[in-house]
């Protein structure tokens, strides 16, 4: 735990141990986290970016970070999606 903060991308082995699965879906408003997890889990994860909050429209972040697999207008949008939205081939 660096600087008193848990870095999600450093806890993936723990997640796999507690919640074994063939595929994961990660929803986060920080593209940096989504990109880091995608780099580690590759095709085993679908990254979902709800475009709200101050990270969603920061031009520097958007230019420097790869896009998520799925972008949503707001955090509640997954409630209106079916499972296929998150499992389609990337």
N, C-alpha and C positions, 0 to 999 in steps of 0.2 A: 504494500500500500504506500504509494509515493505521495508525499505532501499531505497525508491525511485523507486523500480521496481514493475511492475505489475506481479503478479504470476497468470498465466492462470488458474491453478487449483482452485484458489479462486474466479474466476469470472464466474463459471458455471451457477449459478442462473441467472445472468445477461444475459448470452447467451441464456438460456432457455426462458427467458422473451421476449427477442427481436426476437429470431428465434426458436419458438416452433417446435419441431419435435419428432417423435417416435424414431429416430436413428440419431446419429451424426458420422462423420468421422473426426478424428483429425490427421493431419500430422505434425510431429515435429521432429527435429533432436536431441532432448534431451529425452532419455529414462526415465529420472526422471519425466518429465512432463507427458509423456504418461502413466506411471505406476500410477501416482497420479490421473489422470483423470479416468483411468480404474477402480481404487479402488472406486471412487465416482459414476460413471455412469454405471459401470459393463457392462452388455450386451447391454446397450443403445448406446455404442460407439465402433467403430472399430478404433484401434490405428494403425497408419502407421509410420514406421521409415525409412526415406531415409538414407541409410548408406553412408553418405559423411560428410566431416568435421572432426574436431578433436575428437568429441564425439563418432563417429561411430566405432572407432577401439580401444578405450581406454579399456585395459583389465580389469581394476578395475571396471569401469562403467558396462561393459558387464557382469561381474561376479556377481555384486551386485544388478542388476536391472532386473526385469522380461522382457522377450522379448515382442515386440509389436505383435499385431495380424498379421500384414503384414509388411514385410521388403522389401524395394526397393533399387536398386543399387544407384539410384541418385534421386534428387528432381524432375526432369522432368519426371520420369517414370509414374506417375499417368496419364499423357496425353495418354499413350499407354495402359491403363487398362480400362476395362469396369466396369460399376457400380456393377456387381455381385462380382467382386474381393473384394469390400469393404463391401458388405452386406452378404456374406456367413456366416453361423453359425460358431461361434467361439468355 
